Amino acid sequence: MGLKGFAEGGIASIIAGCSTHPLDLIKVRMQLQGEPSPNPVHNLRPALAFQNGSSIHVSPAPQTPQIKPRMGPIAVGVRLVQQEGVAALFSGVSATVLRQTLYSTTRMGLYDVLKQKWSTGGNMPLSRKIEAGLIAGGIGAAVGNPADVAMVRMQADGRLPPAQRRNYKSVVDALSTMVKREGVTSLWRGSSLTVNRAMLVTASQLASYDQFKEMILEKGLMRDGLGTHVTASFAAGFVAAVATNPVDVIKTRVMNMRVEPGAEAPYSGAVDCALKTVRAEGPMALYKGFIPTISRQGPFTVVLFVTLEQVRKLFKDF
């Protein structure tokens, strides 16, 4: 019974993750807006040459930092397609598949096991649902963190100058390259953030879906069918987006940071990243990418739970 929950959750998660991948990529690009560009190129004035061969060297003009205007999700998506092509919308999709296989399969399966174990002949209390979500999400994130790091890097690669891109060929190439160049521990970079985010996502997403679904059915607002599943899942997606966006922004930046040998890392950790982000860009920077987050989280959650309900019907006799 428990293994079936893992399989059902895994299938639904992979379908949902792949179908909403472009929205997730746009969200990552938006969350990285405002970060200082790595190794900025300084424009130097050329020497003034005269016909006699002598020259006067003019010292470089002082550089005024240029503040790039923040772009919305549509502008980010259009620019991405224009500069990198339509295929770029699926950059890192192999990492998404691996991430959903490891992370979501684990969290969905564990949540189902705990729900069955803790339910005593009726609906499980909301507090127990949240507790089950926190446990399942934390364990799932620890398992899937390497794929999460690879996915963020592959999605963010196109925003870098060509000479600075990592150019991972696939998620396997990304993971092996990271181990060779940065060590095995790099696969769990930002893992504390991933675990915290996953605990919040799973607790808010799965627990609220079950709670909304039960409320709709108990009050007789709708029957147990597609309408109920879509309504409950979209509400759950909104709750999850509000709860997790700040952690998601910090996670994205920590995972994506480039650490050069012998150089100081841009961020020493999650707290340092959060403080620097707020100081440089204001508190609302923690909600960068919220529109694509809810635009992605809503459809993702809808596809996830609608697919899950259908998969459960197919597997009910197994």
Backbone torsions as a table, in degrees:
resi	resn	phi	psi	omega
1	MET	NA	-43.2	-179.6
2	GLY	-65.4	-43.1	-179.0
3	LEU	-63.5	-33.3	179.1
4	LYS	-63.7	-37.4	177.8
5	GLY	-63.4	-38.4	177.2
6	PHE	-64.2	-45.9	-178.6
7	ALA	-64.1	-45.1	179.8
8	GLU	-63.0	-45.2	179.2
9	GLY	-65.0	-38.4	179.6
10	GLY	-64.8	-46.2	-180.0
11	ILE	-60.9	-48.0	-179.2
12	ALA	-63.4	-39.1	-177.8
13	SER	-68.4	-41.3	-180.0
14	ILE	-64.9	-43.4	178.4
15	ILE	-62.5	-45.0	-179.6
16	ALA	-66.6	-41.5	-178.5
17	GLY	-64.8	-43.5	-179.1
18	CYS	-69.4	-38.7	-176.7
19	SER	-71.3	-23.9	-179.4
20	THR	-110.6	11.9	-177.1
21	HIS	-57.1	-45.2	179.7
22	PRO	-57.5	-38.1	178.2
23	LEU	-66.7	-36.6	178.1
24	ASP	-67.2	-38.6	178.8
25	LEU	-63.9	-44.9	178.7
26	ILE	-62.1	-38.6	177.8
27	LYS	-60.6	-44.8	179.6
28	VAL	-62.5	-44.9	179.5
29	ARG	-61.1	-39.4	178.9
30	MET	-68.3	-36.5	-179.8
31	GLN	-67.6	-23.7	-179.6
32	LEU	-89.4	-6.7	176.4
33	GLN	-63.9	137.2	179.1
34	GLY	97.9	-16.4	175.9
35	GLU	-71.3	143.9	175.7
36	PRO	-63.5	137.9	179.2
37	SER	-69.3	136.9	179.6
38	PRO	-68.3	139.1	176.8
39	ASN	47.1	64.9	-178.5
40	PRO	-63.0	144.8	179.6
41	VAL	-90.7	123.6	180.0
42	HIS	-90.1	132.8	178.4
43	ASN	-83.1	115.7	-179.1
44	LEU	-102.0	138.9	177.1
45	ARG	-74.9	134.1	179.7
46	PRO	-70.2	157.6	176.3
47	ALA	-65.6	145.7	177.3
48	LEU	-87.7	110.0	-174.8
49	ALA	-95.1	142.4	176.6
50	PHE	-114.4	167.1	-174.7
51	GLN	-64.8	-28.9	-178.7
52	ASN	-79.4	4.9	175.8
53	GLY	92.9	-14.4	178.8
54	SER	-78.2	163.7	-179.0
55	SER	-146.9	153.3	176.2
56	ILE	-114.4	120.7	-179.5
57	HIS	-89.2	123.8	-179.9
58	VAL	-98.6	128.3	-178.5
59	SER	-65.1	148.1	-177.7
60	PRO	-57.8	143.3	177.3
61	ALA	-72.3	142.8	178.3
62	PRO	-59.7	138.3	-176.8
63	GLN	-88.3	126.8	175.8
64	THR	-99.2	119.3	-178.6
65	PRO	-58.8	130.5	179.7
66	GLN	-95.5	127.3	179.2
67	ILE	-93.5	113.4	-179.5
68	LYS	-78.0	134.4	178.3
69	PRO	-64.3	141.6	179.2
70	ARG	-76.4	136.3	-178.1
71	MET	-104.8	149.2	177.0
72	GLY	-80.6	174.4	-176.0
73	PRO	-60.8	-38.1	-179.5
74	ILE	-67.0	-44.3	179.3
75	ALA	-63.5	-40.5	178.5
76	VAL	-63.2	-43.8	179.5
77	GLY	-64.0	-44.5	179.5
78	VAL	-63.1	-45.5	-179.3
79	ARG	-63.6	-39.4	179.1
80	LEU	-60.2	-45.8	-179.9
81	VAL	-66.3	-40.8	-179.3
82	GLN	-64.3	-41.3	-174.9
83	GLN	-86.9	-31.3	-172.3
84	GLU	-121.5	-7.9	179.3
85	GLY	94.3	161.9	-178.2
86	VAL	-62.4	-36.1	-178.4
87	ALA	-61.1	-22.0	-179.0
88	ALA	-66.1	-20.2	177.9
89	LEU	-63.4	-18.8	179.1
90	PHE	-113.0	24.4	174.9
91	SER	-61.8	127.8	178.8
92	GLY	81.4	14.5	-178.1
93	VAL	-66.6	-29.0	177.4
94	SER	-64.8	-34.7	176.9
95	ALA	-70.2	-33.7	176.8
96	THR	-63.1	-43.3	178.8
97	VAL	-60.8	-46.2	179.7
98	LEU	-64.9	-41.3	-179.6
99	ARG	-61.9	-46.5	179.5
100	GLN	-65.6	-35.8	179.1
101	THR	-63.7	-40.7	-177.8
102	LEU	-85.9	-57.0	-172.8
103	TYR	-71.9	-58.3	-173.2
104	SER	-70.5	-36.6	177.2
105	THR	-60.3	-42.3	-179.7
106	THR	-66.2	-49.1	-175.7
107	ARG	-68.6	-40.4	-179.9
108	MET	-66.6	-41.6	180.0
109	GLY	-66.3	-45.1	-179.9
110	LEU	-64.9	-40.5	179.0
111	TYR	-61.3	-42.2	179.3
112	ASP	-64.2	-40.8	178.8
113	VAL	-63.5	-46.8	-179.1
114	LEU	-66.0	-37.9	179.6
115	LYS	-63.1	-42.4	178.8
116	GLN	-66.8	-37.3	-177.7
117	LYS	-71.6	-38.0	-174.0
118	TRP	-92.3	-11.6	177.7
119	SER	-77.4	130.5	-178.8
120	THR	-117.3	74.5	175.9
121	GLY	77.1	1.8	-179.9
122	GLY	-156.5	-162.5	178.9
123	ASN	-72.2	140.8	-179.6
124	MET	-77.5	138.4	178.8
125	PRO	-58.8	151.6	-178.4
126	LEU	-57.6	-39.4	-179.1
127	SER	-60.8	-38.0	179.0
128	ARG	-73.0	-34.1	176.0
129	LYS	-63.3	-44.0	179.0
130	ILE	-62.9	-43.2	179.2
131	GLU	-61.5	-43.7	178.1
132	ALA	-63.2	-39.8	178.8
133	GLY	-65.6	-39.6	179.0
134	LEU	-63.2	-44.9	-179.3
135	ILE	-66.4	-49.2	-177.5
136	ALA	-64.5	-41.2	-179.7
137	GLY	-65.4	-42.0	-179.8
138	GLY	-63.1	-44.8	179.5
139	ILE	-67.3	-42.8	179.4
140	GLY	-61.2	-40.2	-179.4
141	ALA	-67.0	-39.6	178.7
142	ALA	-62.4	-37.5	178.7
143	VAL	-70.2	-40.2	-172.9
144	GLY	-96.1	4.0	-175.2
145	ASN	-57.3	-43.4	179.2
146	PRO	-55.6	-42.0	178.7
147	ALA	-68.1	-31.8	179.0
148	ASP	-66.8	-43.8	178.0
149	VAL	-61.6	-46.1	179.6
150	ALA	-61.1	-41.4	-179.0
151	MET	-63.5	-45.9	-179.7
152	VAL	-61.5	-44.3	-178.6
153	ARG	-66.0	-41.4	-179.4
154	MET	-68.4	-34.2	178.4
155	GLN	-72.6	-33.3	-176.4
156	ALA	-88.1	-11.8	-171.4
157	ASP	-58.4	-38.7	-174.9
158	GLY	-66.5	-17.5	-179.6
159	ARG	-82.9	-10.3	180.0
160	LEU	-85.5	155.0	172.7
161	PRO	-59.2	148.5	-176.6
162	PRO	-50.5	-38.4	-176.7
163	ALA	-70.2	-19.0	-175.6
164	GLN	-105.6	0.5	-178.0
165	ARG	-72.6	148.4	179.8
166	ARG	-81.4	-29.4	175.5
167	ASN	54.6	47.5	175.1
168	TYR	-66.9	135.3	-178.6
169	LYS	-80.4	-30.3	-179.3
170	SER	-162.4	176.1	179.6
171	VAL	-65.0	-33.7	178.0
172	VAL	-65.9	-43.5	177.6
173	ASP	-63.3	-39.8	179.1
174	ALA	-61.8	-47.4	-177.6
175	LEU	-66.4	-43.1	-179.3
176	SER	-68.0	-38.3	178.7
177	THR	-66.2	-41.4	178.3
178	MET	-61.5	-42.1	179.4
179	VAL	-64.3	-42.4	-178.7
180	LYS	-66.8	-43.8	-172.7
181	ARG	-90.7	-30.9	-172.0
182	GLU	-123.2	-4.3	179.6
183	GLY	91.1	162.1	-177.3
184	VAL	-62.2	-32.9	-176.5
185	THR	-64.7	-21.3	179.6
186	SER	-64.2	-23.2	178.9
187	LEU	-67.4	-19.3	179.0
188	TRP	-113.6	23.4	174.6
189	ARG	-63.3	132.7	-179.1
190	GLY	73.3	14.8	-175.2
191	SER	-63.9	-32.9	178.4
192	SER	-62.8	-38.8	177.5
193	LEU	-68.8	-41.6	179.7
194	THR	-61.3	-43.7	-179.8
195	VAL	-64.6	-46.3	-179.9
196	ASN	-61.9	-43.7	179.9
197	ARG	-64.2	-44.7	-177.8
198	ALA	-64.8	-35.9	176.9
199	MET	-63.4	-43.2	179.0
200	LEU	-67.2	-43.8	-179.8
201	VAL	-60.9	-51.1	-175.3
202	THR	-65.9	-42.8	-179.9
203	ALA	-65.0	-43.6	-177.6
204	SER	-77.3	-37.8	-175.2
205	GLN	-76.7	-57.7	-176.4
206	LEU	-71.0	-43.4	-179.0
207	ALA	-65.6	-43.3	-178.7
208	SER	-70.0	-33.5	176.7
209	TYR	-61.8	-49.3	179.2
210	ASP	-60.1	-41.0	-177.6
211	GLN	-67.5	-46.6	179.0
212	PHE	-62.6	-41.6	-179.8
213	LYS	-62.8	-44.8	179.2
214	GLU	-63.2	-40.6	-179.8
215	MET	-63.8	-43.2	-179.3
216	ILE	-62.7	-43.5	-178.2
217	LEU	-72.2	-40.5	-178.7
218	GLU	-64.9	-36.6	-179.2
219	LYS	-87.2	-1.4	177.3
220	GLY	67.5	25.3	-179.7
221	LEU	-69.2	-37.0	178.5
222	MET	-149.3	162.6	175.0
223	ARG	-83.7	166.2	179.0
224	ASP	-74.1	91.9	-178.9
225	GLY	-157.3	-162.5	-175.0
226	LEU	-58.7	-42.3	-179.1
227	GLY	-59.9	-44.1	178.4
228	THR	-64.2	-43.5	-178.3
229	HIS	-64.1	-43.0	-179.8
230	VAL	-66.1	-45.5	-178.9
231	THR	-62.8	-49.2	-178.8
232	ALA	-64.8	-38.9	-177.3
233	SER	-72.4	-36.7	178.3
234	PHE	-67.9	-40.0	176.2
235	ALA	-62.2	-40.4	178.2
236	ALA	-65.2	-37.4	178.4
237	GLY	-64.3	-39.5	178.7
238	PHE	-65.0	-45.3	178.7
239	VAL	-59.2	-44.0	-178.7
240	ALA	-65.9	-38.7	-179.1
241	ALA	-65.1	-44.4	179.5
242	VAL	-63.8	-40.4	-175.4
243	ALA	-72.8	-30.6	-168.4
244	THR	-111.1	-11.2	-173.9
245	ASN	-57.1	-45.6	179.3
246	PRO	-58.3	-44.5	179.0
247	VAL	-64.9	-36.5	-179.0
248	ASP	-65.0	-40.1	178.6
249	VAL	-61.6	-48.8	-179.1
250	ILE	-64.8	-41.6	179.0
251	LYS	-59.1	-45.2	-179.1
252	THR	-60.5	-44.1	-176.9
253	ARG	-70.0	-40.3	179.4
254	VAL	-66.8	-42.9	-179.5
255	MET	-67.3	-33.5	-175.1
256	ASN	-85.0	-14.2	-173.4
257	MET	-62.4	142.7	179.3
258	ARG	-97.7	121.7	-179.6
259	VAL	-108.3	108.0	179.5
260	GLU	-81.7	145.5	179.0
261	PRO	-57.4	128.0	178.4
262	GLY	81.5	-6.7	-179.0
263	ALA	-102.2	155.5	178.9
264	GLU	-75.8	136.7	179.7
265	ALA	-66.8	144.7	178.3
266	PRO	-55.4	-37.0	179.2
267	TYR	-130.6	136.9	178.5
268	SER	-83.7	-13.9	179.5
269	GLY	174.0	-171.3	-175.9
270	ALA	-65.6	-44.4	-178.4
271	VAL	-64.7	-43.6	179.1
272	ASP	-61.3	-41.9	178.4
273	CYS	-62.8	-44.1	-179.8
274	ALA	-62.6	-44.8	-179.1
275	LEU	-64.8	-44.7	179.9
276	LYS	-64.9	-38.5	179.7
277	THR	-64.5	-45.6	-178.6
278	VAL	-67.7	-40.9	-180.0
279	ARG	-65.0	-41.7	-175.5
280	ALA	-81.5	-31.8	-170.6
281	GLU	-126.2	-4.4	179.1
282	GLY	93.4	159.8	-177.4
283	PRO	-59.3	-34.1	-177.1
284	MET	-70.3	-8.4	175.4
285	ALA	-62.3	-25.2	178.5
286	LEU	-69.7	-12.7	175.8
287	TYR	-111.6	23.1	171.8
288	LYS	-62.4	140.8	179.0
289	GLY	75.4	15.0	-177.8
290	PHE	-66.3	-38.7	-179.8
291	ILE	-61.5	-51.0	175.5
292	PRO	-67.6	-25.1	176.4
293	THR	-64.4	-49.9	179.6
294	ILE	-72.0	-31.2	177.6
295	SER	-67.2	-30.4	177.7
296	ARG	-89.8	-42.3	-176.8
297	GLN	-64.7	-37.8	178.4
298	GLY	-62.1	-60.0	177.5
299	PRO	-59.2	-39.5	179.2
300	PHE	-59.3	-47.1	-178.0
301	THR	-67.4	-38.4	178.0
302	VAL	-63.2	-50.4	-180.0
303	VAL	-61.5	-41.4	-178.8
304	LEU	-58.1	-54.1	-173.5
305	PHE	-78.7	-34.3	175.9
306	VAL	-64.3	-44.0	177.0
307	THR	-63.7	-42.6	-179.4
308	LEU	-60.1	-43.5	179.8
309	GLU	-63.6	-38.7	179.3
310	GLN	-70.2	-39.3	178.6
311	VAL	-64.6	-38.4	178.2
312	ARG	-62.7	-38.1	177.4
313	LYS	-64.6	-38.8	180.0
314	LEU	-68.1	-35.2	-174.6
315	PHE	-98.2	7.1	-172.8
316	LYS	-63.4	-24.8	-178.8
317	ASP	-91.3	-2.1	-179.3
318	PHE	-90.7	NA	NA
